Amino acid sequence: MGVSPGLVWHDYRSSLSIEMRTESTGRRRSDLPDFVQTDVNVGALAEAIFARYAGPQAIVIEGTPSQATFFNQEYCPDFRVMKLAGELALRVNQRAIAEAGRPDAIHPLRVTIREIMLAALLHDLGKQHEDCAPFIELLRQTDLRGDTGDGASRHADLLSIVRDVHCRKGPCMIDRLRDAGRAELNNPFIATVARRHGEDYAVNYSARQGCWWAREINVVTIADDYDALTSQGPERAYRPERNNEEEAIQMLRAGAARGRYEPRLVDIFIVDVISSVRL
């Protein structure tokens, strides 16, 4: 794909229509007003996106039409991740506008808030792949919390396999949806998040990786990690116990110090998202 399209959100309450626009530079520019959105209703947008992707979905597998169900209407951890990521993206843009002109001003995002949220919803889609799904089922049968014996070790091994497989298979599942007619998925950022969201910010941003969307991917990673640390479901946990909000904040700060997260994004998440938004 030679150029990256700009996506302009029209009316998230009634439609998911998008306008494809191509920049002459072939790259996203964070100073374009299409991307610096500061008044998005994240809750309404999340509901609209989820309604489009929850339940039975048409897919195409190697040219053959089929059907799959990716998200449970009643329980979907990624719905909360999508809202957290959307709130963080919104607050980054608001900070960027407020700090404009200052030498240390944070830069706006180079993708739209809607793209961030859609990527956050689909970032774990690889767990639905036939290569990953059996391990997910086994994972659900073993609760890590309160178990320090063989069950905990088995859970840790399964979790390691799931992390590896779903990041490789995520773009495959996105392609299956796209090939069935989801034009909004003809988007390199969304596939990149599915492949690289588990990497540390320092890794994605490094000269070796040269990931163009390192900050934008990190928005999803911060939201996903916070949800995993504080959620109820054992398949969402990184540690044996569920962490409270203060413990999760301490872990986010520690992660920023060692390069997993971009420090300014963590600060905004803690101050503007966790402290003032209850999801």
NORZI-V790529 format. One record per run of one state. SS is the DSSP state (H for helix, E for strand, C for the rest). FROM is the first residue (numbers start at 1). LEN is the number of residues. Records with the same first field share a line. If there is no record, write none. Layout:
SS = FROM-LEN ; FROM-LEN
This chain:
C = 1-4 ; 10-8 ; 23-19 ; 54-2 ; 62-2 ; 70-7 ; 99-14 ; 123-2 ; 129-1 ; 141-9 ; 180-3 ; 186-2 ; 197-4 ; 206-8 ; 231-3 ; 237-8 ; 259-4 ; 275-5
E = 5-5 ; 18-5 ; 56-6 ; 64-6
H = 42-12 ; 77-22 ; 113-10 ; 125-4 ; 130-11 ; 150-30 ; 183-3 ; 188-9 ; 201-5 ; 214-17 ; 234-3 ; 245-14 ; 263-12
